[in-house]
Amino acid sequence: MSFVNERKEDGTWQTIDRERNIVLQEVKVGQPQEPIEFNLNINGENVYFDAFKRMKQLESKKYHIEWRVVQIFTQSQFVHNKSRLHALIKEALDAYGSAFSRKHVETLSVNFAQNL
């Protein structure tokens, strides 16, 4: 199984991979010039990260989404395995798309700030 977007009973959304017990949720969505704050819960361990979203409409009327991760906060085991953590963040954001939907997203990229 892989990540899927689902609406929870309380009306909120999450991107979840049940097989690996990983859940991505928005923590805070601010102004357009501010990053979106996310929590990636991996087997009960929280990894918080901030990412900016840039959208570009394509000729197909769908969008290219570019995510730029600018901060990661974690005390988890992944602090020493950045490549694995980056891969999980990329995979979760790819499934998340834009506002928990890939319906209007044709392409998506995830980049990390140099200090991450």
C-alpha positions in Angstrom: 0.0 0.0 0.0 1.1 3.6 -0.4 -0.1 7.0 0.7 -3.7 8.0 0.2 -5.6 11.2 1.0 -8.6 10.6 3.3 -11.1 12.6 5.2 -11.4 11.7 8.9 -14.6 11.5 10.8 -14.0 15.0 12.3 -13.9 16.5 8.8 -10.2 17.1 8.7 -7.9 15.5 6.1 -4.8 13.4 6.3 -2.4 11.7 3.9 -1.8 8.2 5.3 0.1 5.0 4.6 -1.5 2.5 6.8 0.9 -0.3 6.0 3.9 1.6 7.2 2.0 3.6 9.9 2.9 7.0 8.5 0.5 10.0 8.6 1.0 13.5 7.1 -1.2 16.3 8.4 -1.3 20.1 8.1 -0.5 21.8 11.3 -0.9 25.4 10.2 -1.7 27.2 6.9 -0.8 30.8 7.0 -0.6 33.7 4.6 0.6 33.0 1.0 4.1 34.4 1.9 4.4 32.0 4.9 5.2 28.3 4.7 2.7 25.6 5.5 3.5 23.7 8.7 3.2 19.9 8.5 3.5 17.0 10.9 4.8 13.7 9.5 4.1 11.0 12.2 6.2 7.9 11.5 5.3 5.0 13.8 4.4 7.4 16.6 7.4 9.7 16.2 6.6 13.3 15.1 8.6 15.1 12.4 7.5 18.7 11.9 8.5 20.6 8.8 7.7 23.8 7.0 7.3 24.0 3.3 6.4 26.7 0.7 4.1 25.8 -2.1 4.4 27.3 -5.6 1.8 26.5 -8.2 2.1 27.0 -12.0 -0.8 26.4 -14.3 0.1 24.3 -17.3 -1.4 24.3 -20.8 -3.4 21.2 -19.8 -5.2 23.4 -17.3 -3.7 21.3 -14.5 -0.9 22.5 -12.3 2.8 21.9 -11.6 3.3 22.1 -7.8 6.7 22.9 -6.4 7.3 22.2 -2.7 10.3 23.8 -1.0 11.0 22.4 2.5 12.8 25.0 4.5 12.8 23.7 8.1 12.7 20.2 9.7 12.2 19.7 13.4 12.7 16.2 14.8 14.1 14.3 17.8 13.4 11.0 16.0 15.7 8.4 14.7 15.7 10.2 11.3 17.9 13.0 12.6 20.9 10.9 11.6 19.3 9.5 8.4 18.5 12.5 6.3 18.2 10.7 3.0 15.5 8.4 4.4 13.6 11.3 6.0 13.8 13.3 2.8 12.5 10.4 0.8 9.5 9.9 3.2 8.7 13.7 3.1 8.9 13.6 -0.7 6.6 10.6 -1.0 4.1 12.0 1.4 4.0 15.4 -0.3 3.7 13.8 -3.7 0.6 12.0 -2.5 -0.7 15.1 -0.7 -0.5 17.1 -3.9 -2.2 20.3 -3.1 -4.8 20.6 -0.2 -5.0 16.7 0.0 -5.8 16.2 -3.7 -3.9 15.2 -6.8 -6.9 15.7 -9.0 -5.7 18.9 -10.7 -1.9 18.3 -10.3 -0.1 17.1 -13.4 3.5 17.3 -12.0 5.0 17.8 -8.6 8.5 18.4 -7.3 9.9 18.6 -3.8 13.2 20.4 -3.0 15.0 20.9 0.3 16.8 24.0 1.5 20.6 23.5 1.3 21.0 23.4 5.1 18.7 20.4 5.4 
